Structure formats: structure tokens, C-alpha cells
Amino acid sequence: MKDNLGVPLVKAQDELRVYNSSAVRLVWLRDQFAYKSVGLSDDHIDCAVRAYLLFLLGCTLFSDKTGITVPVAYLNFLIDISDISSYGWGAGALYRQLGIASRAKAKKICGYLTLLEVLIVFNII
């Protein structure tokens, strides 16, 4: 997180401790980058773009039941900003949600299910 988001190591460690080093709160992520000023370096802008995209992924495609966190594992897909458009984000989101819903103890399915609805309506699956 330090290299990809430009967040000081101590701040990143404190936030990761809240959810056992697996996720960060969306509010924390927003607060880190919401008030950046004009005239930043290209590295700072790249970090802000990664943070914004991670925030969007946590709010939409890869939202969880709580709706307040995003796993930091998705940050690995945001390292090279020029490759982001080549990923199959919809397929990844659908695969993740169907995997969670198919577990024996699952009672609900959540997340971005519009894609599943479209696939059913058009008889793609």
C-alpha cells in the first residue's frame, strides 16, 4: 500500500490492523485522497487514481456484505494503470459473487448483480 497508494507506512499499518490486514475502510480510503491540492507530481496523481479506482471497486463491482471495506488484494490489479482497461472486471465480479453464494452456509448473494441479470435475460448462461 505504501508504494501503490503513497500512504505513509504507519498509517497503512494502522488501517490494515482494523480488519486483520485484509481490507481497508472505504471511508479511510476516501479521506486519504479527497482533499489533495492542485499541482501534484505525476506519482501522486497515479496514487490518487489507484485509490479512486480501488474505492470504486469496493463500492460497486466487488462490494461485500458490509459495504464499508475493500480488500487490498485488488490493489495488485491497479498497479499498472495502462492495463486496467484490458481486464474483464465484470466477469471477475460475477465469478467472485457466485463463488461466495455457492458456499454451503451462504444465505444471501450481494454485490454487483446487474451483470448476472443481463446474462440471464439474454440467455447467455
Accessible surface in RSA format (square Angstrom, percent):
REM  Atomic radii and reference values for relative SASA: ProtOr
REM  Chains: A
REM  Algorithm: Lee & Richards
REM  Probe-radius: 1.40
REM  Slices: 20
REM RES _ NUM      All-atoms   Total-Side   Main-Chain    Non-polar    All polar
REM                ABS   REL    ABS   REL    ABS   REL    ABS   REL    ABS   REL
RES MET A   1    42.74  22.1   7.46   4.9  35.29  84.0   7.32   6.2  35.42  46.9
RES LYS A   2   107.26  52.3 101.18  62.1   6.07  14.5  55.75  50.2  51.51  54.9
RES ASP A   3   122.83  86.0  97.29  96.8  25.53  60.4  33.72  79.4  89.11  88.9
RES ASN A   4    29.43  20.3  29.27  28.3   0.16   0.4   0.16   0.4  29.27  28.3
RES LEU A   5     1.30   0.7   0.09   0.1   1.21   3.0   0.09   0.1   1.21   3.3
RES GLY A   6    50.53  62.3   0.00   N/A  50.53  62.3  21.60  59.3  28.93  64.8
RES VAL A   7     4.55   3.0   2.76   2.5   1.79   4.3   4.30   3.7   0.24   0.7
RES PRO A   8    78.20  57.0  69.30  63.2   8.90  32.3  77.97  64.4   0.23   1.4
RES LEU A   9    91.37  50.9  88.03  63.0   3.34   8.4  88.03  61.8   3.34   9.0
RES VAL A  10   104.60  68.8 104.08  94.2   0.52   1.3 104.23  90.6   0.37   1.0
RES LYS A  11   101.31  49.4  98.41  60.4   2.91   6.9  59.07  53.2  42.25  45.0
RES ALA A  12     3.05   2.8   3.05   4.7   0.00   0.0   3.05   4.3   0.00   0.0
RES GLN A  13    76.67  42.9  74.44  54.4   2.23   5.3  19.95  42.5  56.72  43.0
RES ASP A  14    73.00  51.1  66.50  66.2   6.50  15.4  28.72  67.6  44.28  44.2
RES GLU A  15     4.68   2.7   2.47   1.9   2.22   5.3   2.33   4.5   2.35   1.9
RES LEU A  16    34.05  19.0  34.05  24.4   0.00   0.0  34.05  23.9   0.00   0.0
RES ARG A  17   155.95  65.5 138.05  70.4  17.90  42.6  67.95  92.9  87.99  53.3
RES VAL A  18    81.01  53.3  51.39  46.5  29.62  71.4  59.66  51.8  21.36  57.9
RES TYR A  19    69.90  32.6  63.99  36.4   5.92  15.4  51.66  38.8  18.25  22.5
RES ASN A  20   133.58  92.1 111.95 108.2  21.64  52.1  33.15  79.8 100.43  97.1
RES SER A  21    78.29  66.2  59.74  79.7  18.56  42.7  30.47  64.9  47.83  67.0
RES SER A  22    63.95  54.0  57.30  76.5   6.65  15.3  44.36  94.5  19.59  27.4
RES ALA A  23     9.76   9.0   9.76  15.1   0.00   0.0   9.76  13.7   0.00   0.0
RES VAL A  24     0.00   0.0   0.00   0.0   0.00   0.0   0.00   0.0   0.00   0.0
RES ARG A  25    86.29  36.2  86.29  44.0   0.00   0.0  17.03  23.3  69.26  42.0
RES LEU A  26    12.31   6.9  12.31   8.8   0.00   0.0  12.31   8.6   0.00   0.0
RES VAL A  27    77.23  50.8  76.50  69.3   0.73   1.8  77.18  67.1   0.05   0.1
RES TRP A  28    25.89  10.4  22.24  10.8   3.66   8.6  17.66   9.4   8.23  13.4
RES LEU A  29     1.94   1.1   0.60   0.4   1.33   3.3   0.60   0.4   1.33   3.6
RES ARG A  30   120.35  50.5 113.09  57.6   7.26  17.3  47.77  65.3  72.58  44.0
RES ASP A  31    71.20  49.9  55.10  54.8  16.10  38.1  21.19  49.9  50.01  49.9
RES GLN A  32    32.76  18.3  21.54  15.7  11.22  26.7   4.16   8.9  28.60  21.7
RES PHE A  33    34.94  17.5  21.12  13.1  13.81  35.9  21.42  13.0  13.52  38.7
RES ALA A  34    52.78  48.5  15.27  23.6  37.51  85.3  26.25  37.0  26.53  70.3
RES TYR A  35   194.66  90.9 162.32  92.4  32.34  84.2 123.00  92.4  71.66  88.3
RES LYS A  36   106.56  52.0  78.10  47.9  28.46  67.8  30.10  27.1  76.46  81.4
RES SER A  37    80.03  67.6  64.99  86.7  15.04  34.6  50.04 106.6  29.99  42.0
RES VAL A  38   155.21 102.1 128.24 116.1  26.97  65.0 135.00 117.3  20.20  54.8
RES GLY A  39    75.44  93.0   0.00   N/A  75.44  93.0  37.42 102.7  38.02  85.1
RES LEU A  40    56.56  31.5  38.13  27.3  18.43  46.3  40.62  28.5  15.95  42.9
RES SER A  41    58.20  49.2  42.97  57.3  15.23  35.1  51.38 109.4   6.82   9.6
RES ASP A  42   113.27  79.3 107.70 107.2   5.57  13.2  32.61  76.7  80.66  80.4
RES ASP A  43   106.20  74.4 103.67 103.2   2.53   6.0  27.11  63.8  79.09  78.9
RES HIS A  44   100.68  55.0  97.66  67.9   3.03   7.7  67.06  69.1  33.63  39.1
RES ILE A  45    82.57  47.0  82.03  61.1   0.54   1.3  82.57  59.5   0.00   0.0
RES ASP A  46    53.31  37.3  53.31  53.1   0.00   0.0   2.12   5.0  51.18  51.0
RES CYS A  47    13.48  10.2  13.48  15.0   0.00   0.0   2.29   5.8  11.19  12.1
RES ALA A  48    25.79  23.7  23.13  35.7   2.66   6.0  23.48  33.1   2.31   6.1
RES VAL A  49    54.18  35.7  51.59  46.7   2.58   6.2  54.12  47.0   0.06   0.2
RES ARG A  50    29.24  12.3  29.24  14.9   0.00   0.0   0.05   0.1  29.19  17.7
RES ALA A  51     2.02   1.9   1.28   2.0   0.75   1.7   1.57   2.2   0.45   1.2
RES TYR A  52   131.23  61.3 126.41  71.9   4.81  12.5  95.00  71.4  36.22  44.7
RES LEU A  53    45.66  25.4  45.37  32.5   0.29   0.7  45.37  31.9   0.29   0.8
RES LEU A  54     0.30   0.2   0.30   0.2   0.00   0.0   0.30   0.2   0.00   0.0
RES PHE A  55    48.15  24.1  48.15  29.8   0.00   0.0  48.15  29.2   0.00   0.0
RES LEU A  56    64.05  35.7  63.88  45.7   0.17   0.4  64.05  45.0   0.00   0.0
RES LEU A  57    15.50   8.6  15.48  11.1   0.02   0.0  15.50  10.9   0.00   0.0
RES GLY A  58     0.25   0.3   0.00   N/A   0.25   0.3   0.00   0.0   0.25   0.5
RES CYS A  59    56.92  43.1  30.23  33.7  26.69  62.7  19.94  50.5  36.98  39.9
RES THR A  60    61.06  43.4  55.31  56.1   5.75  13.7  52.28  70.2   8.78  13.3
RES LEU A  61    30.58  17.0  30.58  21.9   0.00   0.0  30.58  21.5   0.00   0.0
RES PHE A  62    10.64   5.3  10.32   6.4   0.32   0.8  10.32   6.3   0.32   0.9
RES SER A  63    18.61  15.7  18.61  24.8   0.00   0.0   8.91  19.0   9.70  13.6
RES ASP A  64    40.24  28.2  31.61  31.5   8.64  20.4  18.69  44.0  21.56  21.5
RES LYS A  65   136.81  66.7 102.81  63.1  34.00  80.9  65.60  59.0  71.21  75.8
RES THR A  66    87.66  62.3  59.69  60.5  27.97  66.7  67.61  90.8  20.05  30.3
RES GLY A  67    39.05  48.2   0.00   N/A  39.05  48.2  20.28  55.7  18.77  42.0
RES ILE A  68    85.60  48.7  83.56  62.3   2.04   4.9  85.47  61.5   0.14   0.4
RES THR A  69     7.91   5.6   7.72   7.8   0.19   0.5   1.47   2.0   6.44   9.7
RES VAL A  70     0.00   0.0   0.00   0.0   0.00   0.0   0.00   0.0   0.00   0.0
RES PRO A  71    32.70  23.8  32.70  29.8   0.00   0.0  32.70  27.0   0.00   0.0
RES VAL A  72    30.85  20.3  26.19  23.7   4.66  11.2  26.19  22.8   4.66  12.6
RES ALA A  73    58.05  53.4  51.37  79.3   6.68  15.2  56.78  80.0   1.27   3.4
RES TYR A  74    26.60  12.4  26.60  15.1   0.00   0.0  19.63  14.8   6.97   8.6
RES LEU A  75     5.87   3.3   5.87   4.2   0.00   0.0   5.87   4.1   0.00   0.0
RES ASN A  76    98.33  67.8  83.80  81.0  14.53  35.0  18.80  45.2  79.53  76.9
RES PHE A  77    98.22  49.1  96.93  60.0   1.29   3.4  97.87  59.3   0.35   1.0
RES LEU A  78     0.93   0.5   0.93   0.7   0.00   0.0   0.93   0.7   0.00   0.0
RES ILE A  79    82.06  46.7  77.31  57.6   4.75  11.5  77.31  55.7   4.75  12.9
RES ASP A  80    71.83  50.3  65.26  65.0   6.57  15.5  26.71  62.9  45.12  45.0
RES ILE A  81    56.23  32.0  46.49  34.6   9.75  23.5  46.49  33.5   9.75  26.5
RES SER A  82    91.68  77.5  59.36  79.2  32.31  74.4  56.85 121.1  34.82  48.8
RES ASP A  83    61.48  43.1  61.03  60.7   0.45   1.1   5.09  12.0  56.39  56.2
RES ILE A  84    24.31  13.8  24.31  18.1   0.00   0.0  24.31  17.5   0.00   0.0
RES SER A  85   108.60  91.8  72.66  97.0  35.94  82.8  56.25 119.8  52.35  73.3
RES SER A  86    89.99  76.0  51.25  68.4  38.73  89.2  52.19 111.1  37.80  52.9
RES TYR A  87    84.61  39.5  69.45  39.5  15.17  39.5  51.08  38.4  33.54  41.3
RES GLY A  88    55.44  68.4   0.00   N/A  55.44  68.4  35.14  96.4  20.30  45.5
RES TRP A  89    48.48  19.5  43.90  21.2   4.59  10.8  43.56  23.2   4.92   8.0
RES GLY A  90    24.82  30.6   0.00   N/A  24.82  30.6  17.13  47.0   7.69  17.2
RES ALA A  91    69.48  63.9  57.75  89.1  11.73  26.7  62.28  87.7   7.20  19.1
RES GLY A  92    31.15  38.4   0.00   N/A  31.15  38.4  27.54  75.6   3.60   8.1
RES ALA A  93     0.98   0.9   0.98   1.5   0.00   0.0   0.98   1.4   0.00   0.0
RES LEU A  94    19.38  10.8  18.61  13.3   0.78   2.0  19.13  13.4   0.25   0.7
RES TYR A  95   178.70  83.4 173.97  99.0   4.73  12.3 129.39  97.2  49.31  60.8
RES ARG A  96    55.78  23.4  48.10  24.5   7.68  18.3  28.46  38.9  27.32  16.6
RES GLN A  97     0.55   0.3   0.55   0.4   0.00   0.0   0.10   0.2   0.45   0.3
RES LEU A  98    70.62  39.3  67.31  48.2   3.31   8.3  67.68  47.5   2.94   7.9
RES GLY A  99    35.33  43.6   0.00   N/A  35.33  43.6  30.24  83.0   5.08  11.4
RES ILE A 100    37.57  21.4  37.03  27.6   0.54   1.3  37.03  26.7   0.54   1.5
RES ALA A 101    34.77  32.0  16.92  26.1  17.85  40.6  17.23  24.3  17.54  46.5
RES SER A 102    92.28  78.0  55.47  74.0  36.81  84.8  48.67 103.6  43.61  61.1
RES ARG A 103   156.91  65.9 144.27  73.5  12.64  30.1  56.37  77.0 100.54  60.9
RES ALA A 104   110.10 101.2  64.48  99.5  45.62 103.8  75.97 107.0  34.14  90.4
RES LYS A 105   189.41  92.4 169.75 104.2  19.67  46.8 121.10 109.0  68.31  72.8
RES ALA A 106    33.16  30.5   4.22   6.5  28.94  65.8   9.57  13.5  23.59  62.5
RES LYS A 107   192.00  93.7 153.44  94.1  38.55  91.8 106.13  95.5  85.87  91.5
RES LYS A 108   152.76  74.5 140.80  86.4  11.96  28.5  93.72  84.4  59.04  62.9
RES ILE A 109    65.53  37.3  45.42  33.8  20.12  48.5  46.53  33.5  19.01  51.6
RES CYS A 110    33.39  25.3  27.21  30.4   6.17  14.5  28.37  71.9   5.02   5.4
RES GLY A 111    27.83  34.3   0.00   N/A  27.83  34.3   2.13   5.8  25.70  57.6
RES TYR A 112    92.19  43.0  87.20  49.6   4.99  13.0  52.42  39.4  39.77  49.0
RES LEU A 113    40.36  22.5  36.78  26.3   3.58   9.0  36.78  25.8   3.58   9.6
RES THR A 114    69.76  49.6  68.27  69.2   1.49   3.5  41.75  56.1  28.01  42.3
RES LEU A 115    48.57  27.0  45.47  32.5   3.10   7.8  48.45  34.0   0.12   0.3
RES LEU A 116    29.32  16.3  29.32  21.0   0.00   0.0  29.32  20.6   0.00   0.0
RES GLU A 117   103.79  59.6 101.51  76.8   2.28   5.4  38.07  73.6  65.72  53.7
RES VAL A 118    64.05  42.1  62.63  56.7   1.43   3.4  64.01  55.6   0.04   0.1
RES LEU A 119    25.92  14.4  25.92  18.5   0.00   0.0  25.92  18.2   0.00   0.0
RES ILE A 120    98.50  56.1  92.07  68.6   6.43  15.5  94.07  67.7   4.43  12.0
RES VAL A 121   108.29  71.3  84.23  76.3  24.06  58.0  90.81  78.9  17.48  47.4
RES PHE A 122   139.68  69.9 118.41  73.3  21.27  55.4 122.93  74.5  16.75  47.9
RES ASN A 123   129.35  89.2 104.51 101.0  24.84  59.8  26.15  62.9 103.21  99.8
RES ILE A 124   111.72  63.6  81.65  60.8  30.07  72.5  85.94  61.9  25.78  69.9
RES ILE A 125   127.39  72.5  66.58  49.6  60.81 146.6  99.26  71.5  28.13  76.3
END  Absolute sums over single chains surface
CHAIN  1 A     8149.0       6628.7       1520.3       5108.4       3040.6
END  Absolute sums over all chains
TOTAL          8149.0       6628.7       1520.3       5108.4       3040.6
